[in-house]
Structure formats: structure tokens, C-alpha cells
Amino acid sequence: RYFAVEVSEKDILSSWSGLRPLVGQLKEHDTARLSRDHVVNVSESGLITVTGGKWTTYRKMALDTVAQAIRVGGLKPVRPSLTEKIPVAGGENFKPSMVHELVKKFSLEEDIALHLMHSYGSRAFEVAKIGQEFLKRLVPNHPFVEAEVVYSIRVEGARTADDILGRRMRLAFLDKRAADIARPRVEVLLKKELNS
């Protein structure tokens, strides 16, 4: 059974759009049938180009591109690729039970600990260690904390509120109004951290 629900613009928290790099024939108009895979192309001049792909397959894309570069350049590989054995940032010593350690060690609310673990993996401890005074929520009803702002500046090189709220924390993509509320505090932390 279905019910009609009226949705207005005020119900929308956020919106975004983007382009997906699909590889296909120029005549193809039905994007559903285009490949989500990547293609490594070598031009007549030897230029190697990788197109298509997804964020989740970036390591495979790099592996295939380097293999082509070795082939095209007539190089001899020094050793087999190690990419499959190298954990992604935050994957070092990761275990799901660390959420309980975060709650206990830093007196975090569980939703904040869970958010830090999912966002930073084992590096969640580095974020929380920034200091108890920075473990306050940036906005109510969201698990984002001030320590993430400081971490993104000190460790990840963030330099603008847009970068932090959009690309580092993703709050601007989840809830634009919340990001607007958080912006003044993010700007204060930026100014303080960058001594400007």
C-alpha cells in the first residue's frame, strides 16, 4: 500500500550532481549500457591515458596504467606490485571493536565514535587525541566534531571552510543548513590554526 506524501523545498537537506567518467562509443546515448570499467589507452606518440573507472577501483586503475608504462617503455619490473598488501589510510590495525575503545578512552558519545571510526579508520584515535576541548559537535544532530576540522588543517592540508565542510567532512553534501551553521566555527578554527 502506498501513501502520498507532500515534499517541499524546505524538506531537502542537500543536493549535488556530478559527471561520471564512462567509457563508450561517441554515438552511445544510453549511459546505463556504458562501461563503468576503466580503459588504459596508449597513443601513437606513447602517451598513456587512463579513462573511466570508479573511486573504488583506483588501485586497479593505477596497477594497469603502470603495467602499460612498463610495457610501452620496455622497462623491467623490479618486483611485483605491493598495492594489494598496502592498507588504505586508516586501514592499519583496523578492527570494528575500536569504536568501544574510542568511547571509553575519550568519553565520546557512541554516534561520534562510530562516525570517527567509519571516516578515519584506525586514525580516529589521532583525531580524538587532538584534545577534549575539540570533541564538541560542530552542529546538533550530526556526529561531526571540531577535532576533525583541526585534523584536516594540521594533517590533511585543508585551507578553506569549503574544503573542510565539503570535501573533508562531507557535511555540506549531507545537510547544507547544518554546514552553514558550522561555517563560522570552522572559519574561527581555520584562522586560529593558520595564525591568520
C-alpha positions in Angstrom: 0.0 0.0 0.0 1.3 3.4 -0.9 0.7 6.8 0.7 1.1 10.2 -0.9 3.4 12.5 0.9 3.9 16.1 0.1 7.5 17.1 0.0 8.5 20.8 -0.3 11.8 22.5 -0.8 12.3 23.0 2.9 12.4 19.2 3.3 15.5 19.0 1.2 18.7 18.9 3.2 21.2 19.0 0.4 21.7 18.2 -3.3 24.6 17.6 -5.6 25.4 16.5 -9.0 28.5 15.4 -10.9 29.8 13.7 -14.0 30.7 10.1 -14.2 33.6 9.2 -16.4 32.0 6.5 -18.5 33.9 5.0 -21.4 31.9 4.2 -24.6 31.3 4.9 -28.2 30.6 8.6 -29.1 27.2 7.6 -30.6 26.1 5.9 -27.4 23.3 7.8 -25.6 22.1 5.2 -23.2 24.5 5.7 -20.3 23.1 2.7 -18.5 24.8 0.4 -21.0 28.2 2.2 -21.0 31.1 0.5 -19.2 31.9 1.5 -15.6 35.3 -0.1 -16.1 38.5 1.8 -16.9 40.4 1.8 -20.1 44.1 2.3 -20.5 45.0 3.7 -23.9 48.4 4.2 -25.5 48.5 6.9 -28.2 50.8 6.7 -31.3 53.2 9.0 -29.5 53.3 6.7 -26.5 51.2 8.9 -24.2 49.4 6.7 -21.7 45.9 7.7 -20.7 43.5 6.1 -18.2 39.8 6.9 -18.6 36.7 5.8 -16.9 36.8 3.8 -13.7 35.4 4.4 -10.2 36.8 5.7 -6.9 36.6 2.2 -5.6 38.9 0.8 -8.3 41.6 3.5 -8.3 44.3 1.0 -7.2 43.5 -1.4 -10.1 43.5 1.6 -12.5 47.0 2.6 -11.2 48.2 -1.0 -11.4 47.0 -1.4 -15.0 48.5 2.0 -16.0 51.9 1.2 -14.5 51.9 -2.2 -16.2 51.3 -0.4 -19.6 54.0 2.1 -18.8 56.4 -0.8 -18.1 55.4 -2.5 -21.4 55.5 0.7 -23.5 58.8 1.9 -22.0 60.4 -1.6 -22.4 61.2 -1.5 -18.7 62.0 -4.5 -16.4 59.9 -4.5 -13.2 62.0 -4.5 -10.1 59.4 -6.6 -8.2 55.8 -7.5 -8.3 53.3 -4.7 -7.2 52.7 -4.4 -3.5 49.5 -2.4 -3.8 47.2 -5.3 -2.7 49.2 -5.6 0.5 49.3 -1.9 1.5 46.3 -0.8 3.6 44.5 2.4 2.7 44.9 5.3 5.1 43.2 4.3 8.4 43.3 0.6 7.5 46.4 -0.1 9.5 45.4 -2.3 12.5 41.7 -1.5 12.0 39.2 -3.5 13.9 35.5 -2.7 14.3 35.7 -3.1 18.1 37.8 0.1 18.2 34.5 2.0 18.4 34.2 0.8 22.1 37.9 1.9 22.7 37.1 5.4 21.4 34.0 5.7 23.6 35.9 4.6 26.7 39.2 6.3 26.1 37.8 9.7 25.0 34.4 9.7 26.7 32.7 10.0 23.3 29.1 9.5 22.6 28.7 6.4 20.6 27.4 8.1 17.4 30.5 10.3 17.3 32.9 7.3 17.9 31.2 5.4 15.2 31.4 8.3 12.8 35.1 8.8 13.5 35.8 5.1 13.1 33.9 5.0 9.8 35.5 8.2 8.5 39.1 7.7 9.7 39.5 4.1 10.4 42.4 3.4 12.9 43.4 7.1 12.5 40.2 8.0 14.5 42.5 7.9 17.6 44.7 10.6 16.1 41.6 12.8 15.5 40.3 12.3 19.0 43.8 12.9 20.6 43.7 16.5 19.3 42.0 17.4 22.6 39.0 17.0 24.7 38.0 20.7 24.1 37.7 19.9 20.4 35.4 16.9 20.8 32.3 19.0 20.8 29.8 18.7 17.9 30.0 21.3 15.2 26.2 21.2 14.9 23.5 19.4 16.8 22.1 16.2 15.3 25.3 15.4 13.4 28.4 13.5 14.7 31.0 15.8 13.2 33.3 17.3 15.8 35.7 20.3 15.9 38.7 17.9 16.1 38.0 16.9 12.5 38.4 20.5 11.4 41.8 20.8 13.3 42.9 17.4 11.9 42.0 18.3 8.4 44.1 21.5 8.7 47.1 20.0 10.6 47.4 16.7 8.8 45.5 16.9 5.5 46.5 20.4 4.5 43.0 21.9 4.3 43.0 25.7 3.9 39.3 26.7 3.4 36.0 26.2 5.0 34.5 25.0 1.7 37.2 22.3 1.5 36.6 21.2 5.1 32.8 21.2 5.0 32.5 19.8 1.5 35.4 17.5 0.7 36.9 16.5 4.1 33.8 16.1 6.3 31.1 15.9 3.6 28.7 17.8 5.8 27.9 20.3 3.0 26.7 17.3 0.9 24.6 15.8 3.7 23.0 18.9 5.2 23.6 22.3 3.7 21.8 24.2 6.5 24.0 22.4 9.1 27.1 23.2 7.1 26.1 26.9 7.0 25.6 26.8 10.8 29.0 25.2 11.3 30.9 27.5 8.9 31.6 30.4 11.4 33.2 28.0 13.9 35.2 26.3 11.1 36.4 29.7 10.0 37.4 30.6 13.6 39.4 27.3 13.9 41.0 27.8 10.5 42.1 31.3 11.4 43.5 30.1 14.8 45.3 27.1 13.3 46.8 29.1 10.4 47.6 32.1 12.6 46.0 34.5 10.1 
